[in-house]
Amino acid sequence: MSTLNNLKLVVSKRHQTVSPVVHRRNKLVAKLHEQIELCEAKQAGNAYAPKRLKTYTNKQTGERMTVETVKRVKEWFWISDSGKINLAIKYGAKTLMLNKKSKANCIELNSGEELISTLKALKTDVLNGALDEAIAEVSTATREGFGK
């Protein structure tokens, strides 16, 4: 009991839920991190192959098994006809609208280094809430698609 007497004891309750806005931000940040890892691996000449656990049921024995498989990561960037790199930010399967006035949905970049630095900058911007409106738009459109 002497150890408890030396520690600072407080009354606290752990929050079980995170606000939907923060949850969406964290989801997009995780995907941006995957894109950064993919770009850095491509630049170094390596293959980026993150692992994930997949559970399936064996049809012959009925036993549930978990195996480690390679997760497929789709690139958000491509080289345009002009030779520049275009980057589209995706939330799920939908592309985010980056500017409503010009209806721009891609970022044009010159090099791979610029692509990586832009992805890192976007990651911090998302954490600061810069794309919250675009994420909410795509999220509500996706949710409404289920309510048919």
C-alpha positions as CSV (number, residue, x, y, z in Angstrom):
1,M,0.0,0.0,0.0
2,S,2.9,2.4,0.4
3,T,3.3,2.6,-3.4
4,L,-0.3,3.8,-3.8
5,N,0.3,6.5,-1.2
6,N,3.2,7.9,-3.2
7,L,1.3,8.1,-6.5
8,K,-1.1,10.8,-7.5
9,L,-4.6,9.3,-7.7
10,V,-7.5,11.0,-9.6
11,V,-11.0,10.2,-10.6
12,S,-11.3,9.9,-14.4
13,K,-13.4,8.3,-17.1
14,R,-12.1,7.0,-20.4
15,H,-14.0,8.3,-23.5
16,Q,-14.9,5.4,-25.7
17,T,-15.8,7.3,-28.9
18,V,-13.9,9.7,-31.0
19,S,-15.7,12.4,-32.9
20,P,-16.6,11.5,-36.5
21,V,-14.5,14.4,-37.8
22,V,-11.4,13.2,-36.0
23,H,-12.1,9.6,-37.1
24,R,-12.3,10.7,-40.7
25,R,-9.1,12.7,-40.4
26,N,-7.2,9.8,-38.9
27,K,-8.5,7.5,-41.6
28,L,-7.2,9.8,-44.4
29,V,-3.9,10.4,-42.6
30,A,-3.3,6.6,-42.5
31,K,-3.9,6.4,-46.2
32,L,-1.6,9.3,-46.9
33,H,1.0,7.6,-44.8
34,E,0.7,4.5,-47.0
35,Q,1.1,6.7,-50.1
36,I,4.2,8.3,-48.7
37,E,5.7,4.8,-47.9
38,L,4.8,3.7,-51.4
39,C,6.5,6.7,-53.1
40,E,9.6,6.3,-50.9
41,A,9.9,2.7,-51.8
42,K,9.4,3.4,-55.5
43,Q,12.1,6.1,-55.3
44,A,14.5,3.7,-53.7
45,G,13.7,1.0,-56.3
46,N,12.0,-1.3,-53.8
47,A,8.5,-2.9,-53.8
48,Y,6.1,-1.7,-51.0
49,A,4.1,-4.6,-49.7
50,P,2.4,-4.0,-46.4
51,K,1.1,-7.1,-44.6
52,R,-2.4,-7.6,-43.2
53,L,-4.1,-10.5,-41.4
54,K,-6.9,-12.2,-43.3
55,T,-9.3,-14.6,-41.7
56,Y,-11.1,-17.3,-43.7
57,T,-12.9,-20.5,-43.1
58,N,-11.5,-23.7,-44.4
59,K,-14.4,-25.3,-46.4
60,Q,-13.3,-28.9,-45.8
61,T,-12.7,-28.7,-42.0
62,G,-14.9,-25.7,-41.1
63,E,-12.0,-24.3,-39.1
64,R,-11.3,-20.6,-39.1
65,M,-7.8,-19.7,-40.1
66,T,-5.8,-16.5,-40.1
67,V,-3.1,-15.9,-42.6
68,E,-0.8,-13.0,-43.3
69,T,-1.3,-11.6,-46.8
70,V,0.1,-8.7,-48.8
71,K,-2.3,-5.7,-48.8
72,R,-2.8,-4.1,-52.2
73,V,-2.2,-0.3,-52.2
74,K,-3.4,1.6,-55.2
75,E,-1.3,4.6,-56.3
76,W,-3.0,8.0,-56.1
77,F,-0.6,9.5,-58.6
78,W,0.1,9.0,-62.3
79,I,2.2,10.7,-65.0
80,S,0.1,12.9,-67.3
81,D,0.5,13.5,-71.0
82,S,2.6,16.6,-70.4
83,G,5.1,14.5,-68.3
84,K,4.1,16.0,-65.0
85,I,2.9,13.9,-62.0
86,N,-0.8,14.3,-61.1
87,L,-1.9,13.5,-57.5
88,A,-5.5,12.9,-56.5
89,I,-6.4,12.6,-52.9
90,K,-8.9,9.8,-52.2
91,Y,-11.2,9.1,-49.4
92,G,-12.3,5.5,-49.8
93,A,-13.0,5.1,-53.5
94,K,-13.9,8.7,-54.1
95,T,-11.6,11.5,-55.1
96,L,-11.7,14.6,-52.9
97,M,-12.6,18.0,-54.5
98,L,-9.7,20.2,-53.7
99,N,-11.1,23.5,-54.9
100,K,-14.8,24.1,-55.4
101,K,-14.5,27.2,-57.6
102,S,-12.3,25.6,-60.3
103,K,-13.5,22.1,-59.5
104,A,-9.9,20.9,-59.3
105,N,-9.4,17.4,-58.0
106,C,-5.7,16.9,-58.7
107,I,-2.4,18.4,-57.8
108,E,0.2,18.8,-60.5
109,L,3.8,18.1,-59.5
110,N,7.2,18.1,-61.2
111,S,9.2,15.4,-59.5
112,G,9.1,12.4,-57.2
113,E,10.7,14.5,-54.4
114,E,8.0,17.1,-54.7
115,L,5.4,14.4,-54.6
116,I,6.7,13.0,-51.3
117,S,7.0,16.5,-49.8
118,T,3.5,17.4,-50.9
119,L,2.1,14.2,-49.4
120,K,3.9,15.0,-46.1
121,A,2.5,18.5,-46.1
122,L,-1.0,17.2,-46.9
123,K,-0.7,14.8,-44.0
124,T,-0.1,17.7,-41.5
125,D,-2.8,19.8,-43.2
126,V,-5.4,17.0,-42.8
127,L,-4.5,16.7,-39.1
128,N,-5.1,20.5,-38.8
129,G,-8.5,20.1,-40.4
130,A,-7.8,21.7,-43.8
131,L,-9.7,19.1,-45.8
132,D,-12.6,18.5,-43.3
133,E,-15.2,20.0,-45.6
134,A,-14.2,17.9,-48.6
135,I,-14.0,14.7,-46.5
136,A,-17.5,15.4,-45.0
137,E,-18.9,15.9,-48.5
138,V,-17.6,12.6,-49.8
139,S,-18.6,10.8,-46.6
140,T,-22.2,12.0,-46.8
141,A,-22.4,11.2,-50.5
142,T,-21.1,7.6,-49.7
143,R,-23.6,7.3,-46.8
144,E,-26.5,8.4,-48.9
145,G,-25.6,5.8,-51.5
146,F,-26.4,3.1,-49.0
147,G,-29.9,4.5,-48.2
148,K,-31.4,3.7,-51.6
